[in-house]
Amino acid sequence: MDQWVDRLAPQLAALVALAEHDGHMTRAAAALGVPQSSMSRRVHALEAELGVPLLLRAGRGVRLSPGGAELARRARDPLRQIGSAAAALAGDADPDHGVVTFGFPLTLGSGLVPELLAAFRHRHPGIRVQLTQAHGAQLEADLLSGALDLAITIPAPAKARHTIIGTQHIQAVLPESHPRAAARRLRLQDLASETFIANPPSYNLRRLTEAWCAQAGFTPDIGFEVTEFATIRELISRGLGVALLPGDERTPPGIVERPLTGARYERDIALCWATATEAPVTRRLSEFLASGFAREAGQ
């Protein structure tokens, strides 16, 4: 195994960079900080070493062959872990300067997470945070592929390393003119005859909505499927339906949020890592976020 590592590590890094930049040789070379000619030589050397084609022509550019894509996928995480571990051990990585790729869910786009990111930027101006927002399944996929260093996901991922840092409470969201809008609390079965506005079926909250409604004895009538939570609230404010959504202090005019009784309408919030070893700048951000959620929970 050592001979493969010694001989192929630079070539594998070039292949991974090419995969991460969709076969764009110039951008991949820039990401590695090497000339484009070096990128090409490394990948062709890897092809020669393994005796299999790794690149296919695609117009004026290239794309990875199925074998090349599979090798890049398998090599990505070990290379990242080796780099992070070596930097941390040698002390070469500057904990106050660098880049962290960080993702978080659409439902946390307002409130605590943006506040913590603003505070982190103020305290650590030398660390640049590249942000991605997506639903939980996509964030987990990005962690496993190496596209993200760190993420907050809802729910906790099945495969990525994580720790639970909080709980998201789900409430009934109604038009302000709804007959039950004045109630302090609602039972989910009170909404059995309503039109629901929900995320697409691939979203965790959509699956939970259907499961919770089934427990309450009915199948929700999904009138609209929407990816953006802000758009769901806008549609509710226009009287087009109701939804089960996480509470949001900045609720737009025309809607009300009401707690639900009778079951645990909650989701775990997890802080997740791409690798077992954190780079120092990633640790700076992860510890800051974890402590921020802990303070919020203690209030």
C-alpha positions in Angstrom: 0.0 0.0 0.0 2.9 2.4 0.8 4.2 2.3 -2.7 0.8 3.4 -4.1 0.6 6.3 -1.7 4.2 7.4 -2.4 3.7 7.2 -6.1 0.1 8.3 -6.6 -0.8 10.9 -4.0 -0.1 14.0 -6.2 -1.8 12.4 -9.1 -4.8 11.4 -7.0 -5.1 15.0 -5.7 -5.1 16.2 -9.3 -7.9 13.8 -10.2 -10.0 14.8 -7.1 -9.6 18.5 -7.9 -10.7 17.8 -11.5 -13.8 15.9 -10.3 -14.6 18.8 -7.9 -14.4 21.3 -10.8 -16.5 19.3 -13.3 -13.5 18.5 -15.5 -12.5 22.1 -15.9 -8.7 21.8 -16.1 -7.9 25.5 -15.5 -10.0 25.8 -12.4 -8.8 22.6 -11.0 -5.2 23.7 -11.5 -5.9 27.0 -9.8 -7.4 25.2 -6.9 -4.2 23.2 -6.4 -1.9 26.1 -7.2 -0.1 24.4 -10.0 0.2 25.1 -13.8 -2.5 23.6 -16.0 0.2 21.6 -17.8 1.2 19.9 -14.5 -2.4 19.0 -13.9 -2.7 17.3 -17.2 0.7 15.5 -16.7 -0.4 14.2 -13.3 -3.7 12.8 -14.5 -2.1 11.2 -17.6 0.6 9.7 -15.4 -2.1 8.2 -13.2 -3.8 6.7 -16.2 -0.5 5.2 -17.3 0.3 3.9 -13.8 -3.1 2.2 -13.5 -3.6 1.2 -17.1 -7.1 2.4 -17.3 -8.7 5.6 -18.9 -9.7 8.2 -16.4 -10.7 11.1 -18.7 -13.0 11.3 -21.6 -13.2 14.1 -24.2 -16.3 16.3 -23.9 -16.3 19.1 -26.5 -13.3 21.3 -25.9 -13.0 20.0 -22.3 -12.8 16.7 -20.5 -14.9 14.7 -18.1 -14.1 11.9 -15.8 -14.7 8.3 -17.0 -16.9 6.2 -14.7 -13.7 4.6 -13.3 -12.1 8.0 -12.9 -15.1 9.3 -11.0 -15.2 6.3 -8.7 -11.5 6.6 -7.9 -11.9 10.3 -7.2 -14.8 9.6 -4.9 -12.9 7.0 -3.0 -9.7 9.1 -2.7 -11.3 12.4 -1.7 -11.9 11.8 2.0 -8.6 10.0 2.8 -6.6 12.8 1.1 -8.5 15.5 3.1 -8.0 13.6 6.3 -4.2 13.2 5.7 -3.9 16.9 4.9 -5.8 18.0 8.0 -4.0 15.6 10.3 -0.6 16.6 9.0 -1.3 20.3 9.2 -2.6 20.0 12.7 0.2 17.8 13.9 3.0 19.9 12.4 1.4 23.1 13.5 1.7 24.5 10.0 -2.0 25.5 9.8 -2.8 28.9 11.1 -6.0 28.7 13.2 -6.8 32.4 12.6 -6.5 32.4 8.8 -8.0 30.2 6.1 -11.2 29.1 4.5 -14.0 26.9 5.9 -16.8 25.6 3.7 -19.9 25.5 5.8 -23.4 24.5 5.1 -26.7 24.8 7.0 -30.4 24.2 6.3 -32.9 26.5 4.7 -35.0 26.5 7.9 -32.1 28.2 9.8 -31.7 31.0 7.3 -32.8 33.5 9.9 -32.2 33.9 13.6 -29.4 32.1 15.5 -27.1 30.8 12.8 -26.8 34.1 10.9 -26.2 35.9 14.2 -23.5 33.4 15.2 -21.8 33.8 11.7 -21.8 37.6 12.1 -20.3 37.3 15.6 -17.7 34.8 14.3 -16.7 37.1 11.5 -16.2 40.0 13.9 -14.1 37.8 16.2 -12.1 36.0 13.5 -11.8 38.3 10.5 -9.0 36.3 9.1 -11.2 33.2 8.5 -13.3 33.2 5.4 -16.5 31.1 5.6 -17.9 29.9 2.3 -21.7 29.3 2.8 -24.0 26.8 1.3 -27.7 26.4 2.1 -29.6 23.2 1.2 -31.9 20.6 2.7 -30.4 17.9 5.0 -29.9 15.1 2.4 -27.9 17.4 0.1 -25.8 18.8 3.0 -24.9 15.2 4.1 -24.0 14.4 0.5 -21.8 17.5 0.3 -20.1 16.5 3.6 -19.4 13.0 2.4 -18.1 14.2 -1.0 -15.8 16.7 0.7 -17.5 19.8 -0.8 -18.2 20.9 2.8 -15.8 20.9 5.8 -18.6 21.5 8.3 -22.4 21.6 8.4 -25.4 22.0 10.5 -28.1 19.5 9.4 -31.7 18.7 10.3 -32.1 15.8 11.1 -28.8 14.3 12.1 -27.1 12.5 9.2 -26.9 8.8 8.9 -23.2 8.6 7.9 -21.3 11.7 8.7 -19.7 12.3 12.1 -21.9 14.5 14.2 -23.1 15.7 17.6 -26.6 17.0 18.6 -26.5 20.7 19.4 -30.2 21.7 19.6 -33.8 21.0 18.8 -36.0 22.6 16.2 -39.7 22.9 17.3 -42.3 22.5 14.5 -45.5 24.6 14.7 -48.7 24.9 12.8 -48.6 28.0 10.5 -52.0 29.5 9.6 -53.4 32.5 7.8 -54.2 35.3 10.2 -57.9 35.0 9.1 -58.1 31.3 9.8 -61.0 30.3 12.2 -58.5 28.7 14.6 -55.9 31.5 14.4 -57.0 32.8 17.8 -56.4 29.5 19.6 -53.3 29.4 21.8 -52.5 25.7 20.9 -53.8 23.3 18.3 -54.2 19.6 17.8 -52.9 18.4 14.5 -56.2 16.6 13.8 -57.9 20.1 14.0 -56.3 20.7 10.6 -57.4 17.4 8.9 -59.7 19.2 6.4 -57.2 21.9 5.5 -55.1 22.2 2.3 -51.4 21.9 3.2 -48.4 23.6 1.7 -45.3 21.4 2.0 -41.8 20.7 0.7 -41.2 18.1 -2.0 -41.2 14.5 -0.9 -37.4 14.3 -0.7 -37.4 16.8 2.2 -37.3 15.5 5.8 -40.0 17.9 6.9 -42.4 16.7 4.2 -41.9 13.1 5.3 -42.4 14.1 9.0 -45.6 16.1 8.0 -47.1 13.0 6.4 -46.1 10.8 9.2 -47.4 13.1 11.9 -50.7 13.6 10.0 -51.0 9.8 9.7 -50.6 9.4 13.5 -53.3 12.0 13.9 -55.6 9.9 11.7 -55.6 11.6 8.3 -53.7 12.0 5.1 -52.8 15.7 4.4 -54.1 17.2 1.2 -51.0 18.7 -0.3 -52.1 21.6 -2.5 -48.6 23.1 -3.2 -45.1 21.7 -3.1 -42.5 24.4 -2.5 -38.7 24.2 -1.7 -38.4 27.6 -0.1 -39.8 28.1 3.4 -40.2 31.8 2.9 -42.4 31.2 -0.1 -44.5 28.7 1.9 -45.2 31.5 4.4 -46.0 33.9 1.7 -48.6 31.5 0.2 -50.1 30.9 3.7 -50.4 34.7 4.2 -52.6 34.8 1.0 -54.9 32.1 2.4 -53.8 29.3 0.2 -53.3 26.7 2.9 -51.6 25.8 6.2 -48.2 24.2 6.9 -46.1 22.6 9.6 -42.9 24.7 9.8 -40.2 25.5 12.4 -40.9 28.6 14.4 -39.6 31.9 13.1 -39.5 35.1 15.1 -39.6 37.1 11.8 -42.9 35.9 10.7 -44.3 38.0 7.8 -47.6 39.8 8.2 -50.8 37.8 7.6 -49.9 34.6 9.3 -49.8 33.1 12.8 -47.8 30.3 14.3 -49.3 28.0 16.9 -47.7 25.2 19.0 -49.1 21.7 18.5 -50.1 19.4 21.4 -50.4 15.7 21.7 -47.0 14.5 20.3 -43.3 15.5 20.0 -43.2 17.8 17.0 -39.5 18.4 17.0 -36.3 17.7 15.0 -32.8 17.3 16.2 -30.2 19.8 15.1 -26.8 18.3 14.4 -23.3 19.7 13.9 -21.5 17.5 11.4 -17.9 17.1 10.1 -16.6 15.9 6.8 -13.6 14.1 8.3 -12.5 12.6 11.6 -9.8 15.2 11.9 -10.6 19.0 11.9 -8.4 21.6 10.4 -7.7 24.3 13.0 -9.8 26.9 11.2 -12.7 24.4 11.0 -12.3 23.7 14.7 -12.5 27.5 15.4 -15.9 27.6 13.7 -17.3 24.3 15.0 -16.5 25.2 18.6 -18.0 28.7 18.2 -21.2 27.3 16.8 -21.5 24.6 19.4 -21.0 27.1 22.3 -23.5 29.5 20.7 -26.2 26.8 20.5 -25.4 25.8 24.1 -25.9 29.3 25.3 -29.2 29.6 23.4 -30.4 26.4 25.0 -29.5 27.6 28.5 -31.4 30.8 28.3 
